[in-house]
Amino acid sequence: MNARTKELASLHDARRFLFFTTDNTAAQHLAAALADDGMMVQEDAASDRLSVRLAELIPQMVFLDFGIDESQPGKMAQATELARQLARVAPTLPVVAVGSIT
């Protein structure tokens, strides 16, 4: 059984949350906050895989990382594009913007 198949098997009965981010610290904090409510899966913000991951995971909610990161100048534009795509392909799926102010 490959890693993807194991991931899907473990998610069968759990509530699933999908967080598009490259920020591992933010992902760990959100996963800890959601631990009692379900399982959070972290993905990079590759919009070309959006539909595939939505179909595989069937998440109850999607989180998008709008945090400012000077090392990733296109991060906000990428999150905005993911939000647009989600509105088209899954208009009833709740989407939450995640960010921080430092």
N, C-alpha and C positions, 0 to 999 in steps of 0.2 A: 504494500500500500504506500503510495507516494505521499509527500508532505501535504499537498493540496487536498488529497482525498481524506487524510486524517483530520485536517482542519475542518472540512465540510462535515465529516461524521461527528466531530465534537460539537458542532454548532447546531445539530439537528433539532434539539429541543430547547436550546437556550435563546433568550432574546438577544438580538444582535444589533450592534452599533458599529458604524463604519466611520473612521476618522481619516480624512485625507490630509496627511501632514508628513513632513520629513523631520519634524522636531520630536525626537524620541522622548525628551523630558516631558513635553506637553502631552504626548501620548500616554506616558506612564501615569501622569497625574489624572488624566481623564479616565483611564482604565481603572484606577483605584477608586475614583469617585463613583463609577458606574458598576463596580464589582457586585454589589448586592442586587442590581437590576438586570444584569446580563453580561454578555461578553463583548468587548470592544476589539475590533480588528483595525489595525493601522495599515494604510496604503499610502504610497507616494501619490502625488497629484497628477498622475498620468491620465489625462482625460480620454485617451484612446481606449482605455480598459474600463471605463466607467460602466457601460451597459453590461459587460461581462461580469464584473464584480457584483453589480446589483442583482443580476440573475442568479449568481452562485450563492450569495450570502442572504439575500432577501432581508436586508436590515430594517429595523423598526425606525431608525433615525440615522441621518448622516450629519457629521460634523465637518466643517471646512475651516482650515487654518488661515485666518486673515492676519496673523501676527506679523509684526514688522521684523524683517531680517535683512540687514544690510548686505549679507553675503549672498542673498537670493533676490536680486533686484526685480525680477518678474513674478515674484510670489503672489502679490496682490492681484495682478492681472490673471494669473493662472487660477486662483481661487474664484475670482469673478466669473471666469469662463466655465468652471465646473458648476457654479451655481446656476448659470444659464442653461447648461446642458441638463442638469437635474430638473429644472423647471419644465423642460421639454419632454424628457423621457420618463420622469416619475413625478408628475405634478402634485400628487397627494402625499408624497413622502416628506415628512418633516426634516427640514434642514436648519442647522444651527451654526452660526458663525462664531468661531473661537479666536480670541486674540488676547493681547496683553499690552499694557502701557507701562513703559519703564522710564 
